[in-house]
Amino acid sequence: MADNIAILKAGDKEIELPILSGSAGHDVIDIRNLGSKGYFTYDPGFMATGSCESSITFIDGAKGVLLHRGYSIEDLARDADYIEVCYMLLHDKTPNTEEYLDFKNTITRHTLVHDQVNNFFRGFRRDAHPMAMLCGTVGAMASFYHDDLNITDPEQRLRSAYRLVAKMPTLVAMCYKYNIGQPFVYPKNELSYAENFLNMMFSVPAEDYKITPAVARAVDRIFILHADHEQNASTSTVRLAGSSGANPYACIAAGVASLWGPAHGGANEACLNMLEEIGTVDRIPEFIARAKDKNDPFRLMGFGHRVYKNFDPRATVMRESCHEVLSELNIDDPLLNVAMELEKIALSDPYFAEKKLFPNVDFYSGIILKAIGIPTNMFTCIFALARTVGWVSHWHEMLSQPGQKIGRPRQLYTGHTLRPYNKIDK
């Protein structure tokens, strides 16, 4: 609601604009009627523009706060599982035991994809990037549910949301199996969400995959910590695609494509690439010195965050799981040794504390995924798997709000004004 009025002085005009207050965070100036006054705002990257009204996720980057539906990410990661978080994001409340079991059963029994999806993969090259395959197969799912795509029906929207959450682990595992030339592994209903994903990734017909509880819990936490992150690039892409009336599978495929960018979903992959560049523990001081040099283009990946100006609240929980997994698996990997030494230096060096360059969630999740044998080109697929519930929650919320319009950003035009056209022979 409008609590105050902002006065905008534009030339000789004074324009009154309502100031709106949410339940938390910055107040916003309502500029929806500014165009009728002859002005647009200019905000590249939408650094100070609210594009929607949402009740799903709240972030206070200065204080290191991340809330989903009012629940702190630390509490959710420690005390809930991913299925419970999915229910809470979609339904705006935590489930009771009956609701939880019913939802879990629904998701579990929809993990199997149509057998003809196998044929889609045969059209890809064996060395196709997993995200390329994921973009195509997620969008193609609309062809199997063409009679259940009425986006004005809340029940059909929820069914689509459930299907996407359920089938995404299966599709991601199929991308991996196709890359390495192994047969696809069907889901197992007796396994948890994270266990089922690990089994589809690493089981083979000749030998069952032994699931380590610490690894399954770490993967479940990775899913929780990446489930949603407010109006980021991929979520905004899903909302913008959804505003046109596109079907949910097309919208989520658009989100997958947006996430593919190295500035967004590729952060933990970039972190592993950095560790490979460093190579050995004895070279860390050299790269620390380069990171401190303003004239050197080298940057430490996995440290600091665009949103969080203090610390990434997700990293605190992820750090615990990271050390649990490394201790449980007892892996002697030079890159993991580099990562742990780099973490120790970054947490003790005054320079990093002053610059707020603490290890973030991408640093720790990348180490965990590397430790359990997932190749770096699969990291962003796993991010997409986890973020799917956030995407469909925002898509469903947007379509539930009255007066929703198709997204149509404006621009500051700097091209030619009207000029005469000369025929080509002149």
Sequence and secondary structure as in RCSB ss.txt:
>XXXX:A:sequence
MADNIAILKAGDKEIELPILSGSAGHDVIDIRNLGSKGYFTYDPGFMATGSCESSITFIDGAKGVLLHRGYSIED
LARDADYIEVCYMLLHDKTPNTEEYLDFKNTITRHTLVHDQVNNFFRGFRRDAHPMAMLCGTVGAMASFYHDDLN
ITDPEQRLRSAYRLVAKMPTLVAMCYKYNIGQPFVYPKNELSYAENFLNMMFSVPAEDYKITPAVARAVDRIFIL
HADHEQNASTSTVRLAGSSGANPYACIAAGVASLWGPAHGGANEACLNMLEEIGTVDRIPEFIARAKDKNDPFRL
MGFGHRVYKNFDPRATVMRESCHEVLSELNIDDPLLNVAMELEKIALSDPYFAEKKLFPNVDFYSGIILKAIGIP
TNMFTCIFALARTVGWVSHWHEMLSQPGQKIGRPRQLYTGHTLRPYNKIDK
>XXXX:A:secstr
 EEEEEEEEETTEEEEEEEE  SSS  EE  TTGGGGT     GGGTT      SSEEEETTTTEEEETTEEHHH
HHHH  HHHHHHHHHHSS   HHHHHHHHHHHHTT    TTHHHHHHTS TT  HHHHHHHHHHHGGGG TTS  
TT HHHHHHHHHHHHHHHHHHHHHHHHHHHT       TTS HHHHHHHHHH BTTB     HHHHHHHHHHHHH
TS  SS HHHHHHHHHHHTT  HHHHHHHHHHHHTSTTTTTHHHHHHHHHHHH SGGGHHHHHHHHH TT     
TTBS SS SS  HHHHHHHHHHHHHHHHHT   HHHHHHHHHHHHHHH HHHHHTT  B HHHHHHHHHHHTT  
GGGHHHHHHHHHHHHHHHHHHHHHHSTT           S  S     TT 
